[in-house]
């Protein structure tokens, strides 16, 4: 028997694509029983995302985001399906959804609807802009949240086009915030018996993770701009050309700058007034960068990393995904797992980034076919009998596949 930290928690998952599924993926990896309630016929949108060549059915995207979860297929517009949800809710701890505001009210599965059947339910809702505010009803995808949440204003070349981050961080950071909020709500409920509604906005999540850019504006009166890979406050802290590509170097204080100068055999820079502290180095970055690149451009990335690693100066190559999936540190950290998938063969995907000393996260169940767990879920959490289930098949409330 496994000993995952969230074993015993039951989650009703009405989410799709990324922000919500990433939240429930974290909960499922940590041992919660996640019951993914999918719409009739198509299920989660990501089931139909571009399949990979070696996958017989479904998509790699869906397989990763929905491992360790059970699937039940329902038509939520069917009154009988709503009754099923209400019964399941009585035995659930948590509900998560990422529909547009107002959708769950129309379907009859909102927080107000479900808490009538389970007053201690914890109900998490992820939307683009939240449940209130002028943008409440504005539709959003990740790129919209990144654009309006501040990420794109500070991402990209100094004089070039604003750029989104390379992955859908507006989605994922909202999912992480929701998972954290749910755990806080579980702790609160365990102490008080009180459930509650959690409102997480993708725009809020982006804005909250702008690091110090907001206080640069509010305290300093300076509007942060795009500056490529350069750090706002320190130098040399950037991506530099090497003999065979690029390398990242991060020197954030005077002690590191001294190590850096000794490593490149230019100790005279340590006492140069232009570079004597972070402020001066940043003010004179246009003078310092050519000095740095004069040295880096004559060495390979590997040679640069060897020198700086030996001198304890933060440095790193820019690893491609093809390199990362074979990287010895990633493998040592069990960040690549391999699953035997019923409709995809052997699938490699990211592991769980959370490492506990006692409650190991080392077992992963493959994602389910659409509706594959319907009968099991109805019996275990809804209290339905075999005859009840047969009747629901006959009436078209649930579906054979």
Backbone torsions as a table, in degrees:
resi	resn	phi	psi	omega
1	UNK	NA	134.9	-179.7
2	UNK	-77.4	168.8	-176.2
3	UNK	-134.4	51.7	-178.4
4	UNK	-76.5	148.3	-170.0
5	UNK	-65.9	-25.2	-177.2
6	UNK	-104.0	14.4	178.4
7	UNK	-59.3	136.4	-179.1
8	UNK	103.6	-22.0	175.6
9	UNK	-81.0	136.6	-179.7
10	UNK	-115.5	127.9	-175.6
11	UNK	-118.8	127.1	168.6
12	UNK	-92.7	120.2	-170.9
13	UNK	-112.4	107.8	177.3
14	UNK	-102.0	20.6	-172.6
15	UNK	-89.8	166.4	178.3
16	UNK	-148.8	158.4	177.4
17	UNK	65.4	-98.8	-167.7
18	UNK	-127.3	-60.9	-169.3
19	UNK	-56.7	-50.4	178.4
20	UNK	-69.8	-49.6	178.5
21	UNK	-58.8	-31.5	177.8
22	UNK	-69.1	-38.0	174.5
23	UNK	-58.6	-51.8	-176.5
24	UNK	-72.4	-23.7	172.4
25	UNK	-61.9	-45.1	178.7
26	UNK	-60.8	-43.7	179.7
27	UNK	-65.1	-41.6	-179.0
28	UNK	-67.8	-42.5	178.1
29	UNK	-58.7	-34.9	-178.4
30	UNK	-85.8	6.0	169.2
31	UNK	111.2	-6.0	178.0
32	UNK	-66.8	147.9	174.0
33	UNK	-84.4	105.6	-177.3
34	UNK	-100.9	118.4	-179.8
35	UNK	-103.0	106.3	-176.7
36	UNK	-85.7	113.0	-178.0
37	UNK	-95.7	110.2	-171.9
38	UNK	-111.6	150.8	-177.0
39	UNK	-72.8	150.5	-176.7
40	UNK	-55.8	133.4	170.2
41	UNK	89.3	-48.5	-173.8
42	UNK	-113.4	-27.8	-177.5
43	UNK	67.5	-157.9	177.0
44	UNK	-56.2	135.1	179.5
45	UNK	-51.1	-35.3	-173.9
46	UNK	-72.3	-9.3	173.6
47	UNK	-62.0	-27.5	-176.8
48	UNK	-102.9	8.7	176.0
49	UNK	-63.6	157.8	-173.5
50	UNK	-46.3	117.2	-180.0
51	UNK	-73.3	157.2	175.5
52	UNK	-89.1	154.9	-172.5
53	UNK	-55.7	-32.2	-175.6
54	UNK	-95.8	11.4	-179.7
55	UNK	-104.0	123.7	-177.3
56	UNK	-72.2	-39.7	-175.3
57	UNK	-143.7	140.6	176.1
58	UNK	85.8	-161.9	-176.9
59	UNK	-136.2	152.2	176.1
60	UNK	-61.1	-35.6	178.2
61	UNK	-56.2	-52.1	-178.8
62	UNK	-63.4	-41.9	-177.0
63	UNK	-59.8	-41.0	179.5
64	UNK	-70.6	-50.8	-173.7
65	UNK	-68.2	-17.1	-171.6
66	UNK	-126.5	22.9	172.4
67	UNK	-65.7	159.1	177.0
68	UNK	63.9	13.2	-178.8
69	UNK	-115.6	152.1	173.8
70	UNK	-96.4	152.3	-179.4
71	UNK	-120.3	129.5	172.7
72	UNK	-126.7	134.4	-174.5
73	UNK	-106.5	121.9	-178.6
74	UNK	-140.4	153.7	169.3
75	UNK	-98.1	101.5	-172.5
76	UNK	-69.8	-7.1	174.0
77	UNK	-85.2	-8.0	179.3
78	UNK	-85.5	122.0	179.8
79	UNK	-54.1	-34.5	179.0
80	UNK	-66.6	-35.0	177.6
81	UNK	-66.0	-37.6	177.9
82	UNK	-62.1	-37.7	178.5
83	UNK	-63.3	-36.8	176.1
84	UNK	-61.4	-46.3	179.9
85	UNK	-58.8	-43.0	-178.6
86	UNK	-63.2	-38.3	178.2
87	UNK	-68.9	-43.2	179.0
88	UNK	-62.4	-37.7	-177.5
89	UNK	-59.3	-33.6	-178.5
90	UNK	-62.5	-26.2	-179.1
91	UNK	-107.9	12.9	-179.5
92	UNK	-105.3	159.0	175.7
93	UNK	-103.2	-33.1	-167.5
94	UNK	-140.0	143.4	170.1
95	UNK	-124.4	136.8	175.9
96	UNK	-130.4	133.9	175.9
97	UNK	-143.9	154.8	177.2
98	UNK	-135.0	43.7	174.7
99	UNK	-83.1	165.4	174.0
100	UNK	-64.5	151.3	178.5
101	UNK	-53.4	135.5	177.3
102	UNK	96.1	-19.7	-176.4
103	UNK	-66.1	-46.0	-176.7
104	UNK	-68.3	-29.9	175.4
105	UNK	-63.3	-42.7	179.2
106	UNK	-64.8	-34.0	-178.5
107	UNK	-82.6	-13.1	-178.9
108	UNK	80.6	23.7	-179.8
109	UNK	-127.0	28.6	178.7
110	UNK	-72.8	174.2	175.8
111	UNK	-57.3	-45.3	-179.2
112	UNK	-61.9	-35.4	178.6
113	UNK	-69.4	-47.3	-172.1
114	UNK	-77.0	-30.9	-178.8
115	UNK	-70.4	-15.7	172.7
116	UNK	-64.6	-30.0	-178.2
117	UNK	-96.2	-19.0	178.8
118	UNK	-153.2	90.8	-175.1
119	UNK	-60.6	-21.1	-178.2
120	UNK	-95.8	10.4	-178.2
121	UNK	-65.5	142.1	173.9
122	UNK	-103.8	122.0	-170.4
123	UNK	-122.0	113.1	-178.6
124	UNK	-105.9	131.2	179.8
125	UNK	-124.5	122.5	175.2
126	UNK	-106.4	125.6	176.3
127	UNK	-135.2	172.4	179.4
128	UNK	-64.4	-42.5	-171.8
129	UNK	-129.9	5.0	176.4
130	UNK	95.1	176.1	-174.4
131	UNK	-85.9	-10.6	176.8
132	UNK	-146.8	165.8	-176.5
133	UNK	111.8	162.8	-175.8
134	UNK	-58.5	-28.2	-176.6
135	UNK	-94.8	7.5	-172.4
136	UNK	-45.8	-46.3	-173.4
137	UNK	-94.9	9.7	179.5
138	UNK	-79.5	126.0	178.6
139	UNK	-69.4	151.8	-176.8
140	UNK	-148.7	144.4	162.6
141	UNK	-120.7	176.2	-174.8
142	UNK	-52.3	-45.6	-176.4
143	UNK	-62.7	-32.3	177.8
144	UNK	-69.3	-42.4	178.3
145	UNK	-64.2	-40.5	178.0
146	UNK	-65.4	-38.5	-179.8
147	UNK	-67.1	-44.7	-173.9
148	UNK	-90.6	-12.8	-180.0
149	UNK	-94.7	-2.7	174.1
150	UNK	108.7	-17.6	-176.5
151	UNK	-59.8	-46.5	-173.9
152	UNK	-71.2	-25.8	178.5
153	UNK	-63.9	-25.9	-176.3
154	UNK	-117.9	15.0	-178.3
155	UNK	-123.0	127.1	179.3
156	UNK	126.6	173.0	-179.7
157	UNK	-62.2	151.7	-176.1
158	UNK	-53.9	-43.3	-177.6
159	UNK	-114.0	21.0	-176.6
160	UNK	-111.8	-166.9	-178.5
161	UNK	-71.2	141.9	171.6
162	UNK	-58.7	141.2	-176.7
163	UNK	-124.7	143.3	169.8
164	UNK	-77.6	160.3	173.8
165	UNK	-65.9	158.0	-172.6
166	UNK	-65.9	-22.0	175.1
167	UNK	-121.3	173.7	-175.7
168	UNK	-83.5	70.4	-174.9
169	UNK	-68.6	-26.8	176.0
170	UNK	-62.0	-38.7	175.9
171	UNK	-69.3	-53.1	-172.0
172	UNK	-66.5	-38.9	-178.1
173	UNK	-69.6	-31.5	174.0
174	UNK	-65.9	-39.8	177.5
175	UNK	-63.7	-41.3	178.6
176	UNK	-65.9	-44.2	178.0
177	UNK	-59.9	-40.2	-179.8
178	UNK	-66.4	-42.9	179.3
179	UNK	-60.3	-41.7	178.1
180	UNK	-64.6	-44.4	-179.5
181	UNK	-63.0	-38.6	179.0
182	UNK	-62.1	-42.9	179.3
183	UNK	-64.6	-37.3	175.8
184	UNK	-64.4	-40.0	179.8
185	UNK	-68.4	-34.8	176.8
186	UNK	-64.6	-42.9	178.3
187	UNK	-61.9	-44.0	178.1
188	UNK	-62.1	-43.4	-179.6
189	UNK	-65.6	-37.9	-179.5
190	UNK	-64.5	-28.4	179.3
191	UNK	-85.8	-32.4	-170.2
192	UNK	-119.3	-17.1	-174.9
193	UNK	81.6	2.8	-173.1
194	UNK	-97.1	123.4	171.6
195	UNK	-84.4	177.6	178.1
196	UNK	-167.7	169.1	178.6
197	UNK	-98.8	136.9	179.7
198	UNK	-118.8	125.9	-177.0
199	UNK	-112.1	108.0	178.3
200	UNK	-115.7	128.6	179.5
201	UNK	-109.5	137.5	176.3
202	UNK	-63.5	-40.3	178.6
203	UNK	-63.3	-45.3	177.3
204	UNK	-57.6	-44.4	-175.9
205	UNK	-64.3	-40.3	175.8
206	UNK	-63.6	-48.7	-177.1
207	UNK	-60.6	-39.8	-177.9
208	UNK	-69.1	-18.4	-177.3
209	UNK	-112.1	31.0	175.6
210	UNK	-84.2	15.8	178.3
211	UNK	57.5	-126.1	-177.1
212	UNK	-99.2	10.9	-177.2
213	UNK	-63.8	-34.7	-178.1
214	UNK	-69.5	-43.8	-179.0
215	UNK	-73.2	-24.6	171.4
216	UNK	-59.3	-39.0	178.6
217	UNK	-74.1	-51.4	-171.7
218	UNK	-74.0	-33.4	-179.3
219	UNK	-93.7	-43.8	-175.2
220	UNK	-91.7	-15.3	-178.8
221	UNK	71.5	17.5	-179.6
222	UNK	-109.9	128.6	179.8
223	UNK	-86.3	114.1	178.8
224	UNK	-61.0	140.0	-178.9
225	UNK	-121.5	170.4	173.0
226	UNK	-65.1	136.5	-177.5
227	UNK	-144.1	34.0	-179.5
228	UNK	60.7	-133.3	-179.8
229	UNK	-98.8	5.4	-179.0
230	UNK	-72.3	142.0	176.7
231	UNK	-77.0	147.3	-178.2
232	UNK	-68.5	-26.4	-168.5
233	UNK	-122.6	-8.1	-173.3
234	UNK	-139.1	157.3	177.1
235	UNK	-158.0	142.1	-1.0
236	UNK	-77.9	120.8	-177.2
237	UNK	-148.1	85.6	-166.7
238	UNK	-168.6	-175.5	171.2
239	UNK	-102.2	130.5	-175.4
240	UNK	-124.0	150.5	177.6
241	UNK	-70.8	137.9	172.3
242	UNK	-115.4	-178.8	-178.7
243	UNK	-65.1	-29.2	-175.7
244	UNK	-125.9	18.1	179.3
245	UNK	160.1	-123.6	-178.2
246	UNK	-139.6	158.5	177.9
247	UNK	-144.2	146.4	177.3
248	UNK	-102.6	130.4	178.5
249	UNK	-126.3	135.4	-176.7
250	UNK	-130.5	102.1	178.1
251	UNK	-113.3	106.5	-169.2
252	UNK	-110.1	-0.9	179.4
253	UNK	-153.7	174.2	-174.6
254	UNK	-66.9	-37.7	-179.6
255	UNK	-63.3	-41.6	177.9
256	UNK	-68.0	-35.4	179.7
257	UNK	-64.2	-37.6	177.0
258	UNK	-63.2	-44.9	177.1
259	UNK	-61.8	-41.5	-179.9
260	UNK	-60.2	-48.4	-177.9
261	UNK	-63.0	-40.5	178.0
262	UNK	-67.2	-36.0	-179.4
263	UNK	-65.0	-36.8	179.8
264	UNK	-93.6	8.7	176.2
265	UNK	60.5	43.5	173.8
266	UNK	-131.8	64.3	-177.0
267	UNK	-64.2	-20.4	179.8
268	UNK	-63.5	-22.0	179.9
269	UNK	-69.9	-22.7	-176.7
270	UNK	-61.8	-38.2	-176.5
271	UNK	-103.7	5.3	176.8
272	UNK	-69.1	121.3	-176.2
273	UNK	-56.0	-28.3	-179.8
274	UNK	-67.4	-23.0	-173.4
275	UNK	-126.3	21.3	-169.6
276	UNK	-70.3	-23.8	178.0
277	UNK	-149.8	175.5	-176.9
278	UNK	-56.1	-45.8	-177.2
279	UNK	-60.8	-46.2	-179.9
280	UNK	-66.6	-39.8	179.8
281	UNK	-64.7	-38.7	178.8
282	UNK	-69.6	-41.8	178.4
283	UNK	-62.1	-30.2	-177.1
284	UNK	-111.7	29.4	-177.6
285	UNK	-58.9	-35.8	179.9
286	UNK	-64.4	-22.6	176.5
287	UNK	-88.8	-34.1	-176.2
288	UNK	-76.9	-39.4	-176.3
289	UNK	-57.4	-45.4	178.0
290	UNK	-61.7	-32.3	177.3
291	UNK	-65.5	-43.3	179.5
292	UNK	-64.2	-47.8	-176.1
293	UNK	-71.8	-23.1	173.9
294	UNK	-62.6	-34.0	178.7
295	UNK	-82.5	-47.5	-175.4
296	UNK	-66.9	-34.3	-175.1
297	UNK	-67.7	-14.3	-179.6
298	UNK	-96.4	1.1	-178.5
299	UNK	-130.0	153.2	175.2
300	UNK	-73.2	162.8	177.8
301	UNK	-59.0	-41.0	179.6
302	UNK	-63.1	-41.8	179.1
303	UNK	-64.3	-41.1	179.1
304	UNK	-62.6	-45.0	-179.6
305	UNK	-64.2	-38.0	178.7
306	UNK	-61.7	-45.2	179.9
307	UNK	-63.4	-49.9	-175.0
308	UNK	-73.7	-34.8	175.3
309	UNK	-60.4	-40.3	179.3
310	UNK	-64.8	-27.7	-178.6
311	UNK	-102.4	9.6	177.8
312	UNK	59.0	39.1	174.1
313	UNK	-102.2	125.2	-178.9
314	UNK	-57.0	123.3	-177.1
315	UNK	-151.9	151.8	177.0
316	UNK	-163.3	145.2	172.4
317	UNK	-76.9	162.1	174.9
318	UNK	-91.6	101.8	-174.2
319	UNK	-84.2	132.1	174.8
320	UNK	-78.6	163.2	179.3
321	UNK	-61.4	-35.4	178.0
322	UNK	-62.9	-32.6	177.4
323	UNK	-78.9	-38.5	-176.7
324	UNK	-63.5	-39.0	-177.2
325	UNK	-68.3	-12.4	176.3
326	UNK	-115.3	4.7	-174.1
327	UNK	-67.3	132.3	-175.6
328	UNK	-62.7	-32.8	179.8
329	UNK	-72.8	-43.4	176.2
330	UNK	-57.8	-43.2	-179.9
331	UNK	-68.0	-40.6	179.4
332	UNK	-64.1	-32.1	-179.8
333	UNK	-85.1	6.6	180.0
334	UNK	56.3	39.2	179.4
335	UNK	-92.5	2.6	166.4
336	UNK	-122.5	122.4	175.1
337	UNK	-116.6	156.5	178.6
338	UNK	-121.7	127.1	178.4
339	UNK	-115.4	142.2	168.5
340	UNK	-87.3	106.5	-173.6
341	UNK	-98.8	136.7	-175.8
342	UNK	-62.0	-25.7	177.5
343	UNK	-128.6	26.5	176.8
344	UNK	-143.9	0.5	-175.8
345	UNK	69.9	-150.4	179.1
346	UNK	-79.6	122.7	-177.0
347	UNK	-120.3	128.0	172.8
348	UNK	-98.4	137.2	-178.9
349	UNK	-151.2	168.5	178.3
350	UNK	-62.0	144.4	174.0
351	UNK	-84.0	-168.1	179.8
352	UNK	-90.4	128.5	-177.5
353	UNK	-78.9	-3.1	-177.8
354	UNK	-95.2	122.3	-176.9
355	UNK	-117.0	116.2	177.7
356	UNK	-103.5	152.1	178.6
357	UNK	-78.7	-32.5	-174.5
358	UNK	-111.0	-38.9	-176.4
359	UNK	-102.5	86.1	-172.5
360	UNK	-67.7	138.7	174.2
361	UNK	-103.8	85.8	-172.2
362	UNK	-134.6	10.1	175.3
363	UNK	-128.2	136.0	-176.0
364	UNK	-137.8	126.9	177.0
365	UNK	-94.9	142.5	179.6
366	UNK	-67.4	156.2	176.2
367	UNK	-61.9	154.1	-176.0
368	UNK	-93.0	153.7	166.9
369	UNK	-63.2	155.4	-179.4
370	UNK	-56.0	120.9	176.4
371	UNK	74.7	8.3	-173.3
372	UNK	-63.7	-26.3	-174.3
373	UNK	-105.9	12.9	-173.8
374	UNK	-55.6	-52.7	-176.6
375	UNK	-62.5	-44.9	-178.5
376	UNK	-60.6	-44.4	-178.8
377	UNK	-65.8	-42.8	-179.5
378	UNK	-62.0	-37.8	179.5
379	UNK	-73.0	-47.3	-172.9
380	UNK	-74.5	-40.1	-173.3
381	UNK	-110.7	-17.9	179.0
382	UNK	-101.9	-14.5	179.9
383	UNK	74.1	20.4	-177.9
384	UNK	-82.1	146.4	178.0
385	UNK	-92.0	171.6	176.6
386	UNK	-59.7	-39.2	-179.5
387	UNK	-69.3	-35.3	176.1
388	UNK	-61.8	-43.6	-177.0
389	UNK	-67.7	-40.5	177.4
390	UNK	-60.2	-42.6	179.4
391	UNK	-62.1	-40.1	179.6
392	UNK	-66.4	-35.5	174.0
393	UNK	-63.3	-47.0	-177.4
394	UNK	-62.0	-35.5	-178.1
395	UNK	-86.1	-6.4	179.2
396	UNK	80.2	17.9	176.8
397	UNK	-75.5	-37.9	172.8
398	UNK	-123.8	167.2	-164.9
399	UNK	-131.6	138.4	174.9
400	UNK	-85.2	141.3	178.6
401	UNK	-134.1	NA	NA
